[in-house]
Amino acid sequence: MSEPVVLDIRNLQSYFFTAKGQVPAVDGVSIQVPAGKIIGIVGESGCGKSMTAMSVMGLLRYPGRVVGGTITLDGRDITHLKPKELSKVRGNEISMIFQEPMTSLNPVYPVGKQVREAILLHQKVSKEEAKKRVLEIFRDVGIPEPEKRYFCYPHQLSGGLRQRVMIGMAMVCRPKVMIADEPTTALDVTIEAQILRLMKKLCEEQNTSIILITHNMGVVAEICDYVYVMYAGKVMEQAETFELFEQTSHPYTQGLLKSIPKLDEKAERLYTIEGVVPNLLHLPEGCSFCTRCGQAEKRCFVEKPELYKKGDGHGVRCFAYEGGGRLETQESLPGGA
């Protein structure tokens, strides 16, 4: 990626310290987010997508914590900011949309006032000015009758409207980066399409970068510029979206794409990747995907592959591409793993 990077995650490591041992939920993840672009992070449940987002936002709680790597936002290291300093950044320069708005919005507080509170917290404006901005952002995100919806409680809104409120709350301070964690979960396909179009429109108009966390490869193909495929806390493949779909390389990515039903094919049974995601407390000695990989060799069970270069910006964590050399991601720079 040649564009200027607004969010630079280098060799991020986030562990959970339990009575049974250390759980490497995020294990050496490096992600670069250019300004005004949409970056997709995909993978099965439990692969570390949401934990990466929570680490970036500084929302990990005991027994989890960031133990290594750096998170740089617009040239400023925010990895270990104190809570008071981080609260000034979170919501203002970097924001997040959570999976389920009903659990993220305060059920006993009107949604308009909740969005207004985000403005008052980060910007020195009057309550009337803040309310005016809330109504503007409600119109921007397509909420009908914003003056009426301003005083509605979360339970009085549909799932689609609640998600639009969450997007409005995330965008109202015009952040540099917005993280969307499964923003269309539990929404029907029509509303899902509207939300995705809305996010792309806001990205283009406000030059906000978006990290889209999803398990839906169709969503990735529709709006993402670049994709990171995660498995067991690691990035297994990364590439520009078009190249990832045209030249799918890692066996895990190939399995994810094969699992998508196709209208022009009549398969008796939908393809599935054999096995399950390994227990992070007892990961295989070699490649974390070796126990489920149909192409695994003896070496894969005893050695850990690095992220090898297949093309310009296209990296694959598989020994089959070792001849291309190590990809020049941030994890290969001095200070990386």
N, C-alpha and C positions, 0 to 999 in steps of 0.2 A: 504493500500500500504506500503510494507516494504522497498522499494527502497529509497535512499536518495532524498530528495525533493529539487529541484533547484529553483522553484518558489512557494512561499507560500502566498496565498491570504486569509486573515482572516477577516471575517465579513465585507466585503466591502460594503459601502453605497455611492451611487452617486445620487444626486438629481438635478433636474432642478427647478430653482426658477422663476416662472412665475407670471404674474399679477393675475391669477386665483388660485394660490396656489403652494405648493411643489409637484413635480412629482417624486416619488421614482423609478427611472429607474432601479437602482440596489439596492436591499434591503436586506442586510445581507448575501451576497454570500461568501462562503468559498470554495476554490479550491486548491488542492495540485497537483503540476506537478513534477513527478519524472524525473531524468535525463534519456535521451534517450528514452522516451516514448511518445506516441501520445494520447492526451486527447481530447475527443470530447465534445463540448457543443452544444446541440440541443434544438429546440423549434420553435414555430411559430414566424412569424414576429412580432416585438414589445415586445418580452418577455425579452429583456435585454442582449442578447448575445453580440451584437456589442458594447453596452455601457460598458459592463464589459471589453472588449478588449481595448476600448478607454481610460477607466479609468486606466488600467494597464500601457498603453503606455504614459499616461500623456497628452492625446490629447483632453480632454474635454475642451470646450470653454464656455464662458458666454452665457446663464445663468446657465450652468451646472457645478458642481464641486463635488469632493470627500469630503464627510462630515464625514465619519467614517471608521474605519477598517485600516488594514495595508497591504502593498504589499512588500514582502521580496524576493529579488532576490539574490540567492546564499549567504544567510546570511546577506545581506545588505538591510536595510529599504529604499525603494525608493519612498515611498508614497508621501512625500512632498518635494522632491528635488527642488532646484531652477532651473529655465529654463536652465542655462548654465551647471549645473551639470547633468541635465537630458539629455541634448543633447549629452553628452559623453557616456551615457548608451544606449540611444535609437539608434538602428542601429548597435551598436557594440556588446552589451551583450544581448539585446533583440530587435527583429525586427518584422515587420508586413507586411503581404501581404494583400492588400486591395481588395475589391470585383471586381472593374472594373479598369483594368490597364490603359485603355485609359484616365481615369480622374486622374490617379496617376502619369503617366509619363508626362514629359514636352514635348508638341507637337513640339516645335521649337529647340530641342536639341537632337543630336544623342543618341541612347539608350546606346551605349558603354561608352560614356563620362559621362552619368548620373550614371552608375554603378561605373565608375572610381572615380567619385566625392565622393561617399560613402567611398571608401577606403582612399582617400586623407584626408577626414575629420577626420577619426578615427585613422589612422596609419601613422607613419613617414616613408614614402617610396617615391621614385621618381615617376614622371609621367609615365616613361617607365616601371618601375616595376609594377605600378598600372595597366597599360594597359595589361601587361602580365598576371596578375592575373584575369583580366576581361575575357580575351580570354580563360583562363583555366576554369573559372566557367561557361562560355558559353558552353564549350564542356561538362562539367559535367552535365549540365541541358539539354543537348540534342539539342542545337541550331546548325543547320547545317551551314557550312561556316561561322564560328565565325568572321574571319577577315573582311568579307564582311558585316555581320550583325552589327558589331561594329559601322559602320558609317550610319546605317539606322535610319530613324525617325520612331516614333511609328506608324504613319499611313501607313507605308510601310510594316508592319509586320502583320501576321494573328493574330487572337485572342489567339490561342494557343502559338505562339511565344512570344507575348507580356506578357503572363502570365509566361512563362519561364524566360523572362528577369526580371520580378518582383521577382520571386523565387531566381534567381541569385543575384539580388541586396540585397535581405534579407539574403542570405547565405554567401555572399562574405567575410564578416568579421568573419565568424564562430561563430555566437551568441550562447549563452547558451539556449535561448528559441526563438522560432519563432511562431508568431500568424498568422494563415491563416483564414481570414474572407471570407467565401464563395468563395474559390479560383477557383472553377470550374463553377461558375455562367455564363450562356450564352455560355458555350462551349458544343460542341456535345459530345456524350457519348464516342466516341473513344478517343478524345483528353482528356476528363475528366479522363479516365482510365490511360492514359499516365502520366498526371500530378500527380495523386494520387500515382502511382508507383514511380515516381520520388521523391516525398516528403518522402515516406517511405524509399527509398534507402538513401537519404541524412540523414535522422534521424538515420539510422543504421550505416552508414559510419562515420559520424561526431559526433555522440552521442548528437545531438541537440534535445531538447525536442520540441514538436509541440503541440500547442493548435489549434484544428481544429473546427471552427465555421461553422455549417451547419444546414439545415433543412432536409437533406437527410439521413434517417436512414440506407439506403443501403450502403452509403459511410462510415458511422460510423461502421457498421458491418464488413466492408472490412479491414479497416486499424487502427482503434482506439483500444487502450488497456484498457481505462477506459472512462466512459461516465457520463456527468452531464446533466440532463434534466431540463431546465428552463421554468418558466411560471410567467408572471407578476412580473419580477424582482427577483424571488426567485428560489432556487434549489428545485425541487419537488422530484427528485429521483436521486441517484448516485450509481454506481456499476461498477464492471469490465464488459467489453463488453459482454462476453459470458453469465455471470449471468443475466445481464439486459435483454437479449433476451430470455433466458431460464426461468427466474422467474420474468417477468414483473409484477410490484406490484402496482404502482400508477395508478389510473384511467386515468390520463392524458397521461402517457406513453403508457398505453394499447390502448388508442384512437389513438395515433400517429402511432402505429404499425398496427392497424386495417385499417388505411387509406391507407396503401401501397397496390397497386394492386398486385395480385398473379396470375401467369400464369396457375396454376393448379386449379383455382377456377373460375367459371362462375357466377359472381354476376351481377344482373340486374342493380344495382346502387352501386357506390363506397361509402364505409362507411365514414361519416363525423362526427366530434365532433360538437354537437349542440351548437348554440350560438356563441358569439364572445369574443375575449380577452377583459377583462374589462378596462374601462377608468382608468388610474393610478391616476387620480385626485379623483376618486370616487370608490375606491376598496371596495369589500364586507367587512362587519365587521369581518367575520370569515375567513375561508379558501378562498384564492383568486380564487380557482377553483370551489367553491361550486355551483355557478349558472349554471355551465355546466356539473356537475357531476351527473351521474345517480345513484350513490351509496350514495349521501349526506344524512346525518341525521340532526336532529334539531341542534345538537351541532356544526355541521360544519358551520352553518350560524352565530354563535355568538362567537366562540372561534377559535383562530389561532393555528393550529397544528405546532409542532416542527418537526425537522428531526429525526425520530425514527429509531432505529437499527433493521434491519431485519436479517442481517448476517454480516460476517466479511467485513467491508467496504461498505456494502450495506445499504443505508439510504433511507427512504421513508417519505415524509412529509404528513402523513395521520394518522388520529386517529385509523384506523384499525390496526395499528402496534405499538400502544402506549405501549403495554405490553412488548415489547423488550427493552424499555428504550431509552433514548436519545442517538443518535449516537455521538461518541466521535470525532466530527470534531472540527475545530478550533473555530467555533462560540460558542461552549459550554465551552471553556476554559476561565480562568479569563481574563476579559477585553473584552470578546465577548458580544453579545447582550443577 
